[in-house]
Amino acid sequence: MHDVNLLDSQPPAVLPDSQPLDAEAERRVRAYRLERVRQSLAQSDLAAAVLFDPVNIRYATGSRNMQVWTMHNLCRYVFVAADGPVVLFELPNCFHLAKGLETVDELRPPRSWDYLVVGQRAEEMARAWAEDIAELMRRHGGGSRRIAIDRADWHAGAALTALGYELANGQAVMERARLIKSQDEIDGMTHALRVCEAAMYAMRSNVRPGVREDEALAELLRVSTIYGGEYPETRLLASGPRTNPWFQETSDRVMESGDLLSFDTDLIGPGGWYADISRSWCVSDVRPSDEQRRLFDLAREQLEHNMALLRPGMSFREMTEKSWPVPDAYKANRYADIAHGVGLGVEYPLIYYPEDYDLFGYDGHFEAGMMACIESYIGAEDGREGVKLEQPVLITEQGPQLLSRYPFDEALAQ
């Protein structure tokens, strides 16, 4: 067990210079999002959606309840009619959490067929659940038997299918709905990023030789939480040789003088917005090595080249084809994607490297009002360290608008 070593219990020196959305702006966001969901349903000739993913429930209704826990327990869901009511099936004793939400027309207790909850009665409970949904479809589905589900398991699908319903991909419906952001949503994301950056400044002031990786991460989370941040989606903060290859989660490694510290914030910030920024820092005031600076220069070049490509009307395939060519020495350790959508999490689309396009890639077009994160990771397959950089941007008619204001490490950028 480690001795407790609090880095700095004082408020951060750099405070967010923006404010969270007020009640009226939040109401406009809820109305905009629900209308987007209904439009997406209508475009796919679907009468309704049943949403289990807590992020999708939040998008459609503005309600949240134990977001992480309900990600892996199918016990809370919402029925959204394309032309009809929104019925939230909320956990018992939690109806008060949706109080005042004009997006929710009715509250009901949920049914669960999760083994934890009902044991061997799963199929029985799934049939009862399907009957509930069928009753709503008969009343509000306009005679249609087409319904979208975002995330469930085979019990739910089998039960609804047995009642004669045609199931569609609800996640596709929701990704399309979440694609274009309103001005209020842009303002909400901007505030979440300012909070994230304040947390990054606080973490940076405490990064020094002798500090553990997990202590540094704790400072990032502490300050984010102070200003309304909710939870981290990952623990991607590593130092020294643990920066290569990437995707090594935070450990108790003690940082040494001259190490690189690379991290991806991956913070669900105020309002549920995904504050997604990556930076690499040199630990202590020693001059970075030539190799560290070279890695940084390549990562920044990749980032800026790919960001400059973004414009409305550009196809996903075209961005792949015109993306920065990764030198051979770094291809094996390339990042998972060139860019991805961002909003309440990592969102559609994912833009793949040319080497991966045939296996995973799909086409589409960027539009004004989309948000995206441009990714870069540079680390040789046999190298000691790697540099991770990432920038969130808004796509406008004039091109990409950078949303992050946090600077790059001055020592590495010289």
C-alpha positions as CSV (number, residue, x, y, z in Angstrom):
1,M,0.0,0.0,0.0
2,H,1.3,3.5,-0.9
3,D,1.7,6.3,1.6
4,V,-0.8,9.0,0.9
5,N,0.9,11.9,-0.9
6,L,-1.6,14.6,-1.8
7,L,0.0,16.8,-4.4
8,D,-1.8,20.1,-3.8
9,S,-5.0,20.4,-1.8
10,Q,-5.5,24.0,-2.8
11,P,-7.8,25.2,-5.6
12,P,-6.0,25.4,-9.0
13,A,-4.2,28.5,-10.0
14,V,-5.8,28.6,-13.4
15,L,-9.6,28.7,-13.2
16,P,-12.0,28.0,-16.1
17,D,-13.0,31.4,-17.7
18,S,-16.4,30.2,-18.9
19,Q,-19.7,29.3,-17.2
20,P,-21.9,26.3,-17.5
21,L,-25.1,26.6,-19.5
22,D,-28.0,28.3,-17.6
23,A,-31.4,26.6,-17.2
24,E,-32.9,28.1,-20.3
25,A,-30.0,27.1,-22.5
26,E,-30.2,23.5,-21.0
27,R,-33.9,23.5,-21.9
28,R,-33.1,24.5,-25.5
29,V,-30.5,21.7,-25.7
30,R,-33.0,19.1,-24.5
31,A,-35.6,20.3,-27.1
32,Y,-33.0,20.3,-29.9
33,R,-31.8,16.9,-29.1
34,L,-35.2,15.2,-28.8
35,E,-36.2,16.7,-32.1
36,R,-33.0,15.4,-33.7
37,V,-33.8,11.9,-32.4
38,R,-37.3,12.0,-33.8
39,Q,-36.0,13.3,-37.2
40,S,-33.5,10.5,-37.3
41,L,-36.3,7.9,-36.6
42,A,-38.5,9.4,-39.3
43,Q,-35.7,9.3,-41.8
44,S,-35.3,5.6,-41.2
45,D,-39.1,4.9,-41.3
46,L,-39.0,3.8,-37.6
47,A,-41.9,4.3,-35.3
48,A,-39.9,4.4,-32.1
49,A,-36.6,3.7,-30.3
50,V,-35.9,1.9,-27.1
51,L,-32.6,3.2,-25.7
52,F,-30.5,1.5,-23.0
53,D,-27.2,3.2,-23.4
54,P,-27.1,5.9,-20.6
55,V,-25.4,8.3,-22.9
56,N,-28.2,8.0,-25.5
57,I,-30.8,8.2,-22.7
58,R,-29.2,11.4,-21.6
59,Y,-29.1,12.8,-25.1
60,A,-32.8,12.0,-25.7
61,T,-34.2,13.2,-22.4
62,G,-31.5,15.1,-20.4
63,S,-31.8,12.6,-17.5
64,R,-28.9,10.8,-16.0
65,N,-28.6,8.2,-13.2
66,M,-25.5,6.3,-12.2
67,Q,-24.0,6.6,-15.7
68,V,-21.1,4.1,-15.3
69,W,-23.1,1.5,-13.4
70,T,-26.0,1.5,-15.9
71,M,-23.5,1.0,-18.8
72,H,-23.2,-2.6,-17.8
73,N,-26.5,-3.3,-16.2
74,L,-29.6,-3.3,-18.5
75,C,-32.0,-2.0,-15.9
76,R,-32.9,1.5,-17.1
77,Y,-34.3,2.5,-20.5
78,V,-36.4,5.0,-22.4
79,F,-39.1,4.6,-25.1
80,V,-39.1,7.5,-27.6
81,A,-41.9,7.6,-30.2
82,A,-41.2,9.3,-33.5
83,D,-44.6,10.9,-33.2
84,G,-45.7,10.4,-29.6
85,P,-44.6,10.4,-26.0
86,V,-41.3,9.7,-24.3
87,V,-41.6,7.1,-21.5
88,L,-38.7,6.8,-19.2
89,F,-38.4,3.5,-17.3
90,E,-36.5,4.7,-14.3
91,L,-35.0,2.8,-11.4
92,P,-37.2,2.4,-8.4
93,N,-37.0,5.2,-5.9
94,C,-35.3,7.4,-8.5
95,F,-38.2,9.1,-10.2
96,H,-37.3,12.4,-8.6
97,L,-34.2,12.5,-10.8
98,A,-36.3,13.3,-13.8
99,K,-38.4,15.9,-12.0
100,G,-38.8,19.0,-14.1
101,L,-37.7,17.5,-17.4
102,E,-40.2,18.6,-20.0
103,T,-38.8,15.9,-22.4
104,V,-40.2,13.1,-20.3
105,D,-44.0,12.5,-20.6
106,E,-44.3,9.5,-18.4
107,L,-42.3,7.6,-15.8
108,R,-42.6,3.9,-15.2
109,P,-40.6,1.4,-13.2
110,P,-38.4,-0.8,-15.4
111,R,-38.3,-4.5,-16.0
112,S,-34.9,-6.3,-16.0
113,W,-33.9,-9.7,-17.2
114,D,-30.3,-9.4,-16.0
115,Y,-29.2,-12.6,-14.3
116,L,-28.1,-10.6,-11.2
117,V,-31.6,-9.3,-10.8
118,V,-33.9,-12.2,-11.8
119,G,-31.6,-15.3,-11.9
120,Q,-33.1,-18.1,-14.0
121,R,-36.2,-16.1,-14.8
122,A,-34.5,-14.1,-17.6
123,E,-36.6,-15.3,-20.5
124,E,-39.8,-14.8,-18.6
125,M,-38.9,-11.3,-17.7
126,A,-37.7,-10.5,-21.2
127,R,-41.1,-11.6,-22.5
128,A,-42.9,-9.3,-20.0
129,W,-40.6,-6.4,-21.1
130,A,-41.4,-7.0,-24.7
131,E,-45.1,-6.9,-23.9
132,D,-44.7,-3.5,-22.3
133,I,-42.9,-2.2,-25.4
134,A,-45.5,-3.8,-27.7
135,E,-48.3,-2.1,-25.7
136,L,-46.6,1.3,-26.3
137,M,-46.1,0.5,-30.0
138,R,-49.8,-0.3,-30.4
139,R,-50.8,3.0,-28.8
140,H,-48.1,5.3,-30.3
141,G,-46.5,3.5,-33.3
142,G,-49.1,4.4,-35.9
143,G,-49.5,0.8,-36.9
144,S,-45.8,0.3,-37.6
145,R,-43.9,-2.7,-36.4
146,R,-40.5,-1.2,-37.0
147,I,-38.6,-0.3,-33.8
148,A,-34.9,0.6,-33.1
149,I,-32.9,-0.7,-30.1
150,D,-29.5,0.7,-29.3
151,R,-28.0,-1.9,-26.9
152,A,-29.6,-4.9,-25.4
153,D,-29.0,-8.6,-25.5
154,W,-30.4,-11.6,-27.3
155,H,-33.2,-12.0,-24.7
156,A,-34.8,-8.7,-25.6
157,G,-34.3,-9.1,-29.4
158,A,-35.8,-12.6,-29.4
159,A,-38.8,-11.5,-27.3
160,L,-39.7,-8.6,-29.5
161,T,-39.1,-10.6,-32.7
162,A,-41.4,-13.3,-31.4
163,L,-44.2,-10.7,-31.1
164,G,-43.7,-9.8,-34.8
165,Y,-41.6,-6.6,-34.5
166,E,-38.9,-5.7,-36.9
167,L,-35.8,-4.5,-35.1
168,A,-33.4,-1.8,-36.5
169,N,-30.0,-0.5,-35.4
170,G,-30.8,2.1,-32.7
171,Q,-27.1,3.1,-32.3
172,A,-27.1,4.2,-36.0
173,V,-30.2,6.3,-35.3
174,M,-28.6,7.9,-32.3
175,E,-25.2,8.5,-33.9
176,R,-26.9,10.4,-36.8
177,A,-29.0,12.4,-34.3
178,R,-25.9,13.4,-32.3
179,L,-23.9,14.4,-35.3
180,I,-24.7,18.1,-35.7
181,K,-24.3,20.4,-32.7
182,S,-26.5,23.5,-31.9
183,Q,-24.9,26.7,-30.7
184,D,-25.9,25.9,-27.1
185,E,-24.2,22.5,-27.4
186,I,-21.0,24.2,-28.8
187,D,-21.1,26.5,-25.8
188,G,-21.5,23.6,-23.4
189,M,-18.6,21.7,-25.0
190,T,-16.5,24.9,-24.8
191,H,-17.1,25.2,-21.1
192,A,-16.3,21.5,-20.5
193,L,-13.0,22.0,-22.4
194,R,-12.1,25.1,-20.2
195,V,-12.7,23.0,-17.1
196,C,-10.5,20.2,-18.5
197,E,-7.7,22.7,-19.3
198,A,-7.9,24.1,-15.8
199,A,-7.4,20.5,-14.5
200,M,-4.5,20.1,-17.0
201,Y,-2.8,23.2,-15.6
202,A,-3.2,22.0,-12.1
203,M,-1.7,18.6,-13.0
204,R,1.2,20.2,-14.9
205,S,2.1,22.3,-11.8
206,N,2.5,19.1,-9.8
207,V,4.3,16.9,-12.4
208,R,7.9,16.5,-11.3
209,P,10.5,13.7,-10.7
210,G,9.4,11.5,-7.8
211,V,5.6,11.8,-8.4
212,R,3.8,8.7,-9.4
213,E,1.6,8.5,-12.5
214,D,-1.5,7.7,-10.5
215,E,-0.9,10.8,-8.4
216,A,-0.8,13.0,-11.5
217,L,-4.0,11.5,-12.8
218,A,-5.7,12.0,-9.4
219,E,-4.9,15.7,-9.7
220,L,-6.5,15.9,-13.1
221,L,-9.6,14.2,-11.8
222,R,-9.7,16.2,-8.6
223,V,-9.8,19.6,-10.3
224,S,-12.2,18.4,-13.0
225,T,-14.6,17.2,-10.3
226,I,-14.4,20.5,-8.4
227,Y,-15.8,22.3,-11.5
228,G,-18.6,19.9,-12.3
229,G,-16.7,17.2,-14.2
230,E,-18.2,13.7,-13.9
231,Y,-15.9,10.8,-14.6
232,P,-13.0,9.6,-16.8
233,E,-13.7,7.2,-19.6
234,T,-10.1,5.9,-19.6
235,R,-6.9,6.0,-17.5
236,L,-4.5,6.8,-20.4
237,L,-1.6,8.5,-18.6
238,A,1.9,7.0,-18.8
239,S,5.5,8.1,-18.4
240,G,8.9,7.1,-19.7
241,P,9.1,3.7,-21.3
242,R,5.4,3.1,-20.6
243,T,4.5,5.7,-23.2
244,N,5.5,3.2,-26.0
245,P,3.5,1.3,-27.1
246,W,0.4,3.5,-26.4
247,F,-2.7,2.3,-24.5
248,Q,-0.9,1.4,-21.3
249,E,-3.1,2.5,-18.4
250,T,-1.9,4.6,-15.5
251,S,0.3,2.8,-13.0
252,D,2.2,3.5,-9.8
253,R,5.4,4.1,-11.7
254,V,7.5,7.0,-10.3
255,M,8.4,9.6,-12.9
256,E,12.1,10.3,-13.4
257,S,13.9,13.4,-14.6
258,G,13.8,13.7,-18.3
259,D,10.9,11.3,-18.8
260,L,8.1,12.0,-21.3
261,L,4.6,12.1,-19.7
262,S,1.9,11.4,-22.4
263,F,-1.8,11.4,-21.6
264,D,-5.3,11.6,-23.0
265,T,-7.7,13.4,-20.8
266,D,-10.8,11.4,-21.9
267,L,-12.9,13.3,-19.3
268,I,-16.7,13.4,-19.1
269,G,-16.9,17.0,-18.0
270,P,-19.7,19.3,-17.0
271,G,-23.0,18.6,-18.8
272,G,-21.8,15.2,-19.9
273,W,-19.5,16.6,-22.6
274,Y,-16.5,14.6,-23.6
275,A,-13.4,16.8,-23.0
276,D,-10.8,14.9,-25.1
277,I,-7.3,16.5,-25.3
278,S,-3.9,14.8,-25.5
279,R,-0.6,16.3,-24.6
280,S,3.0,15.1,-24.0
281,W,5.2,16.9,-21.5
282,C,8.9,16.6,-20.5
283,V,9.2,15.9,-16.8
284,S,11.4,18.5,-15.0
285,D,13.4,21.4,-16.5
286,V,16.0,19.3,-18.2
287,R,16.4,19.9,-22.0
288,P,14.4,17.2,-23.9
289,S,16.6,14.9,-25.9
290,D,16.9,15.2,-29.6
291,E,14.8,12.0,-30.0
292,Q,12.0,13.4,-27.8
293,R,11.9,16.6,-29.8
294,R,11.9,14.7,-33.1
295,L,9.0,12.5,-31.9
296,F,7.1,15.7,-30.9
297,D,7.8,17.4,-34.2
298,L,6.5,14.5,-36.2
299,A,3.3,14.2,-34.0
300,R,2.6,17.9,-34.3
301,E,3.2,17.8,-38.1
302,Q,0.7,14.9,-38.4
303,L,-1.8,16.7,-36.2
304,E,-1.7,20.0,-38.1
305,H,-1.6,18.4,-41.6
306,N,-4.7,16.3,-40.8
307,M,-6.6,19.1,-39.1
308,A,-6.1,21.4,-42.1
309,L,-8.0,18.8,-44.3
310,L,-11.3,19.2,-42.5
311,R,-14.0,21.0,-44.3
312,P,-17.7,20.5,-45.0
313,G,-18.3,18.2,-48.0
314,M,-15.0,16.3,-47.6
315,S,-15.6,12.5,-47.7
316,F,-14.2,10.2,-45.0
317,R,-12.4,8.2,-47.7
318,E,-10.8,11.4,-49.1
319,M,-9.5,12.4,-45.7
320,T,-8.0,8.9,-45.3
321,E,-6.3,9.2,-48.7
322,K,-5.0,12.7,-48.1
323,S,-3.9,12.1,-44.5
324,W,-0.3,12.6,-43.3
325,P,1.8,9.7,-44.5
326,V,3.2,7.9,-41.4
327,P,6.9,7.1,-41.8
328,D,7.6,3.4,-41.9
329,A,9.3,3.4,-38.5
330,Y,6.1,4.4,-36.8
331,K,3.4,2.6,-38.8
332,A,3.3,-0.5,-36.6
333,N,2.5,1.6,-33.5
334,R,0.1,4.0,-35.3
335,Y,-2.9,5.2,-33.4
336,A,-6.3,3.5,-33.8
337,D,-7.7,6.3,-36.0
338,I,-6.8,9.5,-37.7
339,A,-9.9,11.4,-36.3
340,H,-13.2,10.7,-34.6
341,G,-16.4,12.5,-33.9
342,V,-16.9,13.9,-30.4
343,G,-19.8,15.1,-28.3
344,L,-21.1,13.1,-25.3
345,G,-18.3,10.6,-26.0
346,V,-16.4,9.3,-28.9
347,E,-18.9,9.6,-31.7
348,Y,-19.4,8.8,-35.4
349,P,-17.4,8.9,-37.6
350,L,-14.1,7.2,-37.1
351,I,-11.5,8.0,-39.8
352,Y,-9.1,5.2,-40.4
353,Y,-5.5,5.1,-41.7
354,P,-5.0,3.9,-45.3
355,E,-3.6,0.7,-44.0
356,D,-6.8,-0.1,-42.1
357,Y,-9.4,1.3,-44.5
358,D,-10.2,-1.9,-46.4
359,L,-10.8,-3.7,-43.1
360,F,-12.7,-1.1,-41.1
361,G,-13.4,2.0,-43.2
362,Y,-16.7,3.4,-44.4
363,D,-17.5,6.5,-46.4
364,G,-19.6,9.6,-45.6
365,H,-19.1,13.3,-45.6
366,F,-18.2,16.0,-43.0
367,E,-20.7,18.7,-42.4
368,A,-20.7,22.1,-40.7
369,G,-21.7,21.8,-37.1
370,M,-19.9,18.5,-36.5
371,M,-17.2,18.2,-33.8
372,A,-14.1,16.0,-34.3
373,C,-10.9,15.2,-32.5
374,I,-7.7,14.9,-34.5
375,E,-5.4,12.2,-33.2
376,S,-1.6,11.6,-33.3
377,Y,0.6,9.1,-31.7
378,I,4.3,8.7,-32.8
379,G,6.4,6.0,-31.2
380,A,8.7,3.6,-33.0
381,E,8.1,-0.1,-32.6
382,D,11.5,-0.5,-30.9
383,G,11.6,3.0,-29.4
384,R,11.7,3.9,-25.7
385,E,9.0,6.6,-25.7
386,G,6.1,7.9,-27.6
387,V,4.3,11.3,-28.1
388,K,0.5,11.5,-27.9
389,L,-1.3,14.7,-29.2
390,E,-4.9,15.4,-29.8
391,Q,-7.0,18.5,-30.6
392,P,-10.8,18.9,-30.6
393,V,-12.2,21.1,-33.4
394,L,-15.5,22.4,-34.7
395,I,-16.1,22.0,-38.4
396,T,-17.4,25.3,-39.9
397,E,-18.1,26.5,-43.4
398,Q,-14.7,28.2,-43.2
399,G,-12.9,25.1,-42.1
400,P,-11.8,23.7,-38.7
401,Q,-12.1,25.9,-35.6
402,L,-9.8,24.8,-32.8
403,L,-11.7,24.4,-29.6
404,S,-8.7,23.7,-27.2
405,R,-6.5,26.5,-26.0
406,Y,-4.1,24.5,-24.0
407,P,-0.5,25.0,-25.3
408,F,2.0,22.4,-26.3
409,D,5.0,21.8,-24.1
410,E,7.4,24.8,-24.7
411,A,10.5,22.7,-24.2
412,L,9.5,20.1,-26.7
413,A,8.2,22.7,-29.2
414,Q,11.4,24.7,-29.4
